[in-house]
Amino acid sequence: QLKPWNHALSELAHDIDKARVNFCNMWDEAWQEALSALGAVHCHMEYQRGWDKKNEYASLEACLDANYARDCARQFTHYGAHHADLVITHDKRKAQAYLSRGQQKMLLFALKFAQAQLSNKHCMYLIDDMAAELDTYYLEKLVHYIESLPGQCFITKRPEPLAAFAQFQDYQLLTLEDGNFVN
């Protein structure tokens, strides 16, 4: 009873996949620029479409047909656009397993900044405990980069003074004590 839907699902998934590939190509270019500006390690972005990672099938429809019994037994589809993923690697190793938490954090900042750049809008950034996991070098690079961004940025930080935050030119400091703002 589900097999007739495989063709339609396959066509729509290919349309989604094509749009994602185009977006990821633009995103990767902007991301590489952000990584460079932030002084972060060079990494590779790989979009995985969500089916046929081993190139065993000619199409998603063939993949769905071949795995129909398993999908019915488990009551959900194991392949399709909903299983797409973005894998970040450094020296052919997954960044998540290989890089430090601070390096991973810089990669994520770069991904978000690149995504915002592609939107062509002034964004509002909400950054919690920005200094956590970052050494002075990366923190200073990040503060400098944030200063150059259009839009607004709200940053939480620990009470101890950090020299890197002194780089901000145009800012307002709000202090929260016992749930109330004090200045």
Rosetta constraint file for C-alpha pairs under 8 A:
AtomPair CA 2 CA 6 HARMONIC 7.04 0.50
AtomPair CA 3 CA 7 HARMONIC 7.91 0.50
AtomPair CA 3 CA 65 HARMONIC 7.28 0.50
AtomPair CA 3 CA 68 HARMONIC 7.92 0.50
AtomPair CA 4 CA 8 HARMONIC 7.89 0.50
AtomPair CA 5 CA 9 HARMONIC 6.02 0.50
AtomPair CA 6 CA 10 HARMONIC 5.86 0.50
AtomPair CA 6 CA 61 HARMONIC 5.64 0.50
AtomPair CA 6 CA 64 HARMONIC 6.69 0.50
AtomPair CA 6 CA 65 HARMONIC 7.57 0.50
AtomPair CA 7 CA 11 HARMONIC 6.25 0.50
AtomPair CA 7 CA 61 HARMONIC 5.87 0.50
AtomPair CA 8 CA 12 HARMONIC 6.22 0.50
AtomPair CA 9 CA 13 HARMONIC 5.95 0.50
AtomPair CA 9 CA 61 HARMONIC 7.76 0.50
AtomPair CA 10 CA 14 HARMONIC 6.16 0.50
AtomPair CA 10 CA 59 HARMONIC 7.64 0.50
AtomPair CA 10 CA 60 HARMONIC 5.40 0.50
AtomPair CA 10 CA 61 HARMONIC 5.26 0.50
AtomPair CA 10 CA 80 HARMONIC 7.67 0.50
AtomPair CA 11 CA 15 HARMONIC 6.42 0.50
AtomPair CA 12 CA 16 HARMONIC 6.23 0.50
AtomPair CA 13 CA 17 HARMONIC 5.93 0.50
AtomPair CA 13 CA 60 HARMONIC 7.93 0.50
AtomPair CA 13 CA 80 HARMONIC 6.45 0.50
AtomPair CA 13 CA 81 HARMONIC 5.33 0.50
AtomPair CA 14 CA 18 HARMONIC 6.06 0.50
AtomPair CA 14 CA 81 HARMONIC 7.98 0.50
AtomPair CA 15 CA 19 HARMONIC 6.38 0.50
AtomPair CA 16 CA 20 HARMONIC 6.14 0.50
AtomPair CA 16 CA 81 HARMONIC 7.00 0.50
AtomPair CA 17 CA 21 HARMONIC 6.07 0.50
AtomPair CA 17 CA 49 HARMONIC 6.20 0.50
AtomPair CA 17 CA 81 HARMONIC 6.82 0.50
AtomPair CA 18 CA 22 HARMONIC 6.33 0.50
AtomPair CA 19 CA 23 HARMONIC 6.19 0.50
AtomPair CA 20 CA 24 HARMONIC 5.88 0.50
AtomPair CA 21 CA 25 HARMONIC 6.15 0.50
AtomPair CA 21 CA 47 HARMONIC 7.11 0.50
AtomPair CA 22 CA 26 HARMONIC 6.56 0.50
AtomPair CA 23 CA 27 HARMONIC 5.95 0.50
AtomPair CA 24 CA 28 HARMONIC 5.78 0.50
AtomPair CA 24 CA 47 HARMONIC 6.99 0.50
AtomPair CA 25 CA 29 HARMONIC 6.45 0.50
AtomPair CA 26 CA 30 HARMONIC 6.44 0.50
AtomPair CA 26 CA 118 HARMONIC 7.83 0.50
AtomPair CA 27 CA 31 HARMONIC 5.85 0.50
AtomPair CA 27 CA 111 HARMONIC 7.90 0.50
AtomPair CA 27 CA 114 HARMONIC 6.29 0.50
AtomPair CA 27 CA 115 HARMONIC 6.37 0.50
AtomPair CA 27 CA 118 HARMONIC 7.16 0.50
AtomPair CA 28 CA 32 HARMONIC 6.03 0.50
AtomPair CA 28 CA 45 HARMONIC 6.52 0.50
AtomPair CA 29 CA 33 HARMONIC 6.57 0.50
AtomPair CA 30 CA 34 HARMONIC 6.33 0.50
AtomPair CA 30 CA 114 HARMONIC 5.02 0.50
AtomPair CA 30 CA 115 HARMONIC 7.75 0.50
AtomPair CA 30 CA 117 HARMONIC 7.43 0.50
AtomPair CA 30 CA 118 HARMONIC 7.63 0.50
AtomPair CA 31 CA 35 HARMONIC 6.02 0.50
AtomPair CA 31 CA 110 HARMONIC 5.80 0.50
AtomPair CA 31 CA 111 HARMONIC 5.62 0.50
AtomPair CA 31 CA 113 HARMONIC 7.64 0.50
AtomPair CA 31 CA 114 HARMONIC 4.96 0.50
AtomPair CA 31 CA 115 HARMONIC 7.84 0.50
AtomPair CA 32 CA 36 HARMONIC 6.18 0.50
AtomPair CA 32 CA 42 HARMONIC 7.61 0.50
AtomPair CA 33 CA 37 HARMONIC 6.22 0.50
AtomPair CA 34 CA 38 HARMONIC 6.03 0.50
AtomPair CA 34 CA 110 HARMONIC 5.18 0.50
AtomPair CA 34 CA 111 HARMONIC 7.80 0.50
AtomPair CA 34 CA 113 HARMONIC 7.05 0.50
AtomPair CA 34 CA 114 HARMONIC 6.44 0.50
AtomPair CA 35 CA 39 HARMONIC 6.08 0.50
AtomPair CA 35 CA 40 HARMONIC 5.05 0.50
AtomPair CA 35 CA 41 HARMONIC 7.02 0.50
AtomPair CA 35 CA 42 HARMONIC 6.93 0.50
AtomPair CA 35 CA 106 HARMONIC 7.79 0.50
AtomPair CA 35 CA 107 HARMONIC 6.91 0.50
AtomPair CA 35 CA 110 HARMONIC 5.63 0.50
AtomPair CA 36 CA 40 HARMONIC 6.23 0.50
AtomPair CA 36 CA 41 HARMONIC 7.95 0.50
AtomPair CA 36 CA 42 HARMONIC 7.66 0.50
AtomPair CA 37 CA 141 HARMONIC 7.70 0.50
AtomPair CA 37 CA 145 HARMONIC 7.23 0.50
AtomPair CA 38 CA 106 HARMONIC 7.49 0.50
AtomPair CA 38 CA 110 HARMONIC 7.49 0.50
AtomPair CA 38 CA 138 HARMONIC 7.14 0.50
AtomPair CA 38 CA 141 HARMONIC 5.35 0.50
AtomPair CA 38 CA 142 HARMONIC 6.03 0.50
AtomPair CA 38 CA 145 HARMONIC 6.80 0.50
AtomPair CA 39 CA 138 HARMONIC 7.14 0.50
AtomPair CA 39 CA 141 HARMONIC 6.89 0.50
AtomPair CA 40 CA 103 HARMONIC 6.83 0.50
AtomPair CA 40 CA 106 HARMONIC 6.28 0.50
AtomPair CA 40 CA 107 HARMONIC 6.91 0.50
AtomPair CA 40 CA 138 HARMONIC 7.73 0.50
AtomPair CA 41 CA 90 HARMONIC 7.90 0.50
AtomPair CA 41 CA 103 HARMONIC 7.25 0.50
AtomPair CA 42 CA 90 HARMONIC 6.81 0.50
AtomPair CA 43 CA 88 HARMONIC 6.63 0.50
AtomPair CA 43 CA 89 HARMONIC 5.57 0.50
AtomPair CA 43 CA 90 HARMONIC 4.70 0.50
AtomPair CA 43 CA 91 HARMONIC 7.50 0.50
AtomPair CA 43 CA 95 HARMONIC 7.88 0.50
AtomPair CA 44 CA 88 HARMONIC 5.65 0.50
AtomPair CA 44 CA 89 HARMONIC 5.18 0.50
AtomPair CA 44 CA 90 HARMONIC 6.32 0.50
AtomPair CA 45 CA 86 HARMONIC 6.87 0.50
AtomPair CA 45 CA 87 HARMONIC 5.95 0.50
AtomPair CA 45 CA 88 HARMONIC 4.78 0.50
AtomPair CA 45 CA 89 HARMONIC 6.64 0.50
AtomPair CA 46 CA 86 HARMONIC 5.74 0.50
AtomPair CA 46 CA 87 HARMONIC 5.10 0.50
AtomPair CA 46 CA 88 HARMONIC 6.30 0.50
AtomPair CA 46 CA 89 HARMONIC 7.90 0.50
AtomPair CA 47 CA 84 HARMONIC 7.48 0.50
AtomPair CA 47 CA 85 HARMONIC 6.05 0.50
AtomPair CA 47 CA 86 HARMONIC 4.68 0.50
AtomPair CA 47 CA 87 HARMONIC 6.39 0.50
AtomPair CA 48 CA 53 HARMONIC 7.44 0.50
AtomPair CA 48 CA 84 HARMONIC 5.45 0.50
AtomPair CA 48 CA 85 HARMONIC 5.11 0.50
AtomPair CA 48 CA 86 HARMONIC 6.09 0.50
AtomPair CA 48 CA 87 HARMONIC 7.40 0.50
AtomPair CA 49 CA 80 HARMONIC 7.57 0.50
AtomPair CA 49 CA 81 HARMONIC 6.23 0.50
AtomPair CA 49 CA 83 HARMONIC 7.17 0.50
AtomPair CA 49 CA 84 HARMONIC 4.51 0.50
AtomPair CA 49 CA 85 HARMONIC 6.66 0.50
AtomPair CA 50 CA 79 HARMONIC 5.93 0.50
AtomPair CA 50 CA 80 HARMONIC 5.23 0.50
AtomPair CA 50 CA 81 HARMONIC 5.35 0.50
AtomPair CA 50 CA 82 HARMONIC 6.66 0.50
AtomPair CA 50 CA 83 HARMONIC 4.21 0.50
AtomPair CA 50 CA 84 HARMONIC 3.82 0.50
AtomPair CA 50 CA 85 HARMONIC 6.67 0.50
AtomPair CA 51 CA 60 HARMONIC 6.60 0.50
AtomPair CA 51 CA 63 HARMONIC 7.44 0.50
AtomPair CA 51 CA 79 HARMONIC 4.94 0.50
AtomPair CA 51 CA 80 HARMONIC 5.56 0.50
AtomPair CA 51 CA 81 HARMONIC 7.52 0.50
AtomPair CA 51 CA 83 HARMONIC 7.19 0.50
AtomPair CA 51 CA 84 HARMONIC 7.59 0.50
AtomPair CA 52 CA 56 HARMONIC 6.12 0.50
AtomPair CA 52 CA 57 HARMONIC 6.31 0.50
AtomPair CA 52 CA 60 HARMONIC 7.42 0.50
AtomPair CA 52 CA 63 HARMONIC 6.98 0.50
AtomPair CA 52 CA 79 HARMONIC 7.85 0.50
AtomPair CA 57 CA 62 HARMONIC 5.93 0.50
AtomPair CA 57 CA 63 HARMONIC 5.68 0.50
AtomPair CA 58 CA 62 HARMONIC 6.33 0.50
AtomPair CA 58 CA 63 HARMONIC 7.77 0.50
AtomPair CA 59 CA 63 HARMONIC 6.37 0.50
AtomPair CA 60 CA 64 HARMONIC 6.06 0.50
AtomPair CA 60 CA 79 HARMONIC 7.62 0.50
AtomPair CA 60 CA 80 HARMONIC 6.94 0.50
AtomPair CA 61 CA 65 HARMONIC 6.13 0.50
AtomPair CA 62 CA 66 HARMONIC 6.08 0.50
AtomPair CA 63 CA 67 HARMONIC 6.24 0.50
AtomPair CA 63 CA 79 HARMONIC 7.46 0.50
AtomPair CA 64 CA 68 HARMONIC 5.76 0.50
AtomPair CA 64 CA 77 HARMONIC 7.88 0.50
AtomPair CA 64 CA 79 HARMONIC 6.85 0.50
AtomPair CA 67 CA 71 HARMONIC 6.20 0.50
AtomPair CA 68 CA 72 HARMONIC 6.14 0.50
AtomPair CA 69 CA 73 HARMONIC 6.14 0.50
AtomPair CA 70 CA 74 HARMONIC 6.19 0.50
AtomPair CA 71 CA 75 HARMONIC 5.62 0.50
AtomPair CA 71 CA 76 HARMONIC 5.32 0.50
AtomPair CA 71 CA 77 HARMONIC 5.18 0.50
AtomPair CA 71 CA 78 HARMONIC 6.46 0.50
AtomPair CA 72 CA 76 HARMONIC 6.74 0.50
AtomPair CA 72 CA 77 HARMONIC 7.97 0.50
AtomPair CA 78 CA 83 HARMONIC 7.48 0.50
AtomPair CA 79 CA 83 HARMONIC 6.24 0.50
AtomPair CA 80 CA 84 HARMONIC 7.31 0.50
AtomPair CA 87 CA 94 HARMONIC 7.19 0.50
AtomPair CA 88 CA 94 HARMONIC 5.98 0.50
AtomPair CA 88 CA 95 HARMONIC 5.67 0.50
AtomPair CA 88 CA 96 HARMONIC 7.71 0.50
AtomPair CA 89 CA 93 HARMONIC 5.10 0.50
AtomPair CA 89 CA 94 HARMONIC 4.36 0.50
AtomPair CA 89 CA 95 HARMONIC 4.84 0.50
AtomPair CA 90 CA 94 HARMONIC 6.35 0.50
AtomPair CA 90 CA 95 HARMONIC 5.63 0.50
AtomPair CA 90 CA 98 HARMONIC 7.73 0.50
AtomPair CA 93 CA 97 HARMONIC 7.60 0.50
AtomPair CA 93 CA 98 HARMONIC 6.59 0.50
AtomPair CA 94 CA 98 HARMONIC 6.19 0.50
AtomPair CA 95 CA 99 HARMONIC 5.26 0.50
AtomPair CA 95 CA 104 HARMONIC 7.04 0.50
AtomPair CA 96 CA 104 HARMONIC 6.94 0.50
AtomPair CA 99 CA 103 HARMONIC 5.90 0.50
AtomPair CA 99 CA 104 HARMONIC 6.18 0.50
AtomPair CA 100 CA 104 HARMONIC 6.19 0.50
AtomPair CA 101 CA 105 HARMONIC 6.05 0.50
AtomPair CA 101 CA 133 HARMONIC 6.17 0.50
AtomPair CA 102 CA 106 HARMONIC 6.36 0.50
AtomPair CA 102 CA 132 HARMONIC 7.81 0.50
AtomPair CA 102 CA 133 HARMONIC 4.60 0.50
AtomPair CA 102 CA 134 HARMONIC 4.91 0.50
AtomPair CA 102 CA 135 HARMONIC 7.57 0.50
AtomPair CA 103 CA 107 HARMONIC 6.35 0.50
AtomPair CA 103 CA 134 HARMONIC 7.81 0.50
AtomPair CA 104 CA 108 HARMONIC 6.32 0.50
AtomPair CA 105 CA 109 HARMONIC 6.24 0.50
AtomPair CA 105 CA 133 HARMONIC 7.69 0.50
AtomPair CA 105 CA 134 HARMONIC 7.99 0.50
AtomPair CA 106 CA 110 HARMONIC 6.14 0.50
AtomPair CA 106 CA 138 HARMONIC 7.72 0.50
AtomPair CA 107 CA 111 HARMONIC 6.18 0.50
AtomPair CA 108 CA 112 HARMONIC 6.19 0.50
AtomPair CA 109 CA 113 HARMONIC 6.07 0.50
AtomPair CA 110 CA 114 HARMONIC 5.96 0.50
AtomPair CA 111 CA 115 HARMONIC 6.09 0.50
AtomPair CA 112 CA 116 HARMONIC 6.16 0.50
AtomPair CA 113 CA 117 HARMONIC 6.16 0.50
AtomPair CA 114 CA 118 HARMONIC 6.36 0.50
AtomPair CA 115 CA 119 HARMONIC 6.60 0.50
AtomPair CA 116 CA 120 HARMONIC 6.96 0.50
AtomPair CA 116 CA 121 HARMONIC 7.06 0.50
AtomPair CA 116 CA 122 HARMONIC 7.84 0.50
AtomPair CA 116 CA 123 HARMONIC 6.61 0.50
AtomPair CA 117 CA 121 HARMONIC 7.28 0.50
AtomPair CA 122 CA 150 HARMONIC 5.42 0.50
AtomPair CA 122 CA 151 HARMONIC 4.50 0.50
AtomPair CA 122 CA 152 HARMONIC 7.76 0.50
AtomPair CA 123 CA 150 HARMONIC 7.11 0.50
AtomPair CA 123 CA 151 HARMONIC 4.97 0.50
AtomPair CA 123 CA 152 HARMONIC 6.52 0.50
AtomPair CA 124 CA 151 HARMONIC 5.68 0.50
AtomPair CA 124 CA 152 HARMONIC 4.67 0.50
AtomPair CA 124 CA 153 HARMONIC 5.56 0.50
AtomPair CA 124 CA 154 HARMONIC 7.64 0.50
AtomPair CA 125 CA 151 HARMONIC 7.95 0.50
AtomPair CA 125 CA 152 HARMONIC 6.23 0.50
AtomPair CA 125 CA 153 HARMONIC 4.53 0.50
AtomPair CA 125 CA 154 HARMONIC 6.07 0.50
AtomPair CA 126 CA 153 HARMONIC 5.99 0.50
AtomPair CA 126 CA 154 HARMONIC 4.89 0.50
AtomPair CA 126 CA 155 HARMONIC 6.10 0.50
AtomPair CA 127 CA 153 HARMONIC 7.44 0.50
AtomPair CA 127 CA 154 HARMONIC 6.11 0.50
AtomPair CA 127 CA 155 HARMONIC 4.74 0.50
AtomPair CA 127 CA 156 HARMONIC 6.40 0.50
AtomPair CA 128 CA 155 HARMONIC 5.80 0.50
AtomPair CA 128 CA 156 HARMONIC 4.86 0.50
AtomPair CA 128 CA 157 HARMONIC 6.98 0.50
AtomPair CA 129 CA 155 HARMONIC 6.96 0.50
AtomPair CA 129 CA 156 HARMONIC 5.01 0.50
AtomPair CA 129 CA 157 HARMONIC 4.65 0.50
AtomPair CA 129 CA 158 HARMONIC 6.84 0.50
AtomPair CA 130 CA 134 HARMONIC 7.97 0.50
AtomPair CA 130 CA 155 HARMONIC 6.66 0.50
AtomPair CA 130 CA 156 HARMONIC 6.72 0.50
AtomPair CA 130 CA 157 HARMONIC 6.36 0.50
AtomPair CA 131 CA 135 HARMONIC 7.79 0.50
AtomPair CA 131 CA 139 HARMONIC 6.36 0.50
AtomPair CA 131 CA 157 HARMONIC 6.90 0.50
AtomPair CA 134 CA 138 HARMONIC 5.95 0.50
AtomPair CA 134 CA 139 HARMONIC 5.86 0.50
AtomPair CA 135 CA 139 HARMONIC 6.11 0.50
AtomPair CA 136 CA 140 HARMONIC 6.01 0.50
AtomPair CA 136 CA 164 HARMONIC 7.27 0.50
AtomPair CA 137 CA 141 HARMONIC 6.32 0.50
AtomPair CA 138 CA 142 HARMONIC 6.01 0.50
AtomPair CA 139 CA 143 HARMONIC 6.14 0.50
AtomPair CA 139 CA 164 HARMONIC 6.47 0.50
AtomPair CA 140 CA 144 HARMONIC 6.13 0.50
AtomPair CA 140 CA 164 HARMONIC 5.18 0.50
AtomPair CA 140 CA 165 HARMONIC 7.92 0.50
AtomPair CA 141 CA 145 HARMONIC 6.15 0.50
AtomPair CA 142 CA 146 HARMONIC 6.08 0.50
AtomPair CA 143 CA 147 HARMONIC 6.19 0.50
AtomPair CA 143 CA 164 HARMONIC 6.80 0.50
AtomPair CA 143 CA 165 HARMONIC 6.83 0.50
AtomPair CA 143 CA 167 HARMONIC 7.02 0.50
AtomPair CA 143 CA 168 HARMONIC 7.10 0.50
AtomPair CA 144 CA 148 HARMONIC 6.73 0.50
AtomPair CA 144 CA 167 HARMONIC 7.19 0.50
AtomPair CA 144 CA 168 HARMONIC 7.73 0.50
AtomPair CA 145 CA 149 HARMONIC 6.75 0.50
AtomPair CA 146 CA 153 HARMONIC 7.77 0.50
AtomPair CA 147 CA 168 HARMONIC 6.51 0.50
AtomPair CA 147 CA 169 HARMONIC 7.70 0.50
AtomPair CA 162 CA 166 HARMONIC 7.38 0.50
AtomPair CA 163 CA 167 HARMONIC 7.59 0.50
AtomPair CA 173 CA 183 HARMONIC 7.95 0.50
AtomPair CA 174 CA 181 HARMONIC 6.43 0.50
AtomPair CA 174 CA 182 HARMONIC 6.88 0.50
AtomPair CA 174 CA 183 HARMONIC 6.38 0.50
AtomPair CA 175 CA 181 HARMONIC 5.45 0.50
AtomPair CA 175 CA 182 HARMONIC 5.33 0.50
AtomPair CA 175 CA 183 HARMONIC 6.22 0.50
AtomPair CA 176 CA 180 HARMONIC 5.35 0.50
AtomPair CA 176 CA 181 HARMONIC 4.50 0.50
AtomPair CA 176 CA 182 HARMONIC 6.07 0.50
AtomPair CA 177 CA 181 HARMONIC 6.36 0.50
AtomPair CA 177 CA 182 HARMONIC 6.79 0.50
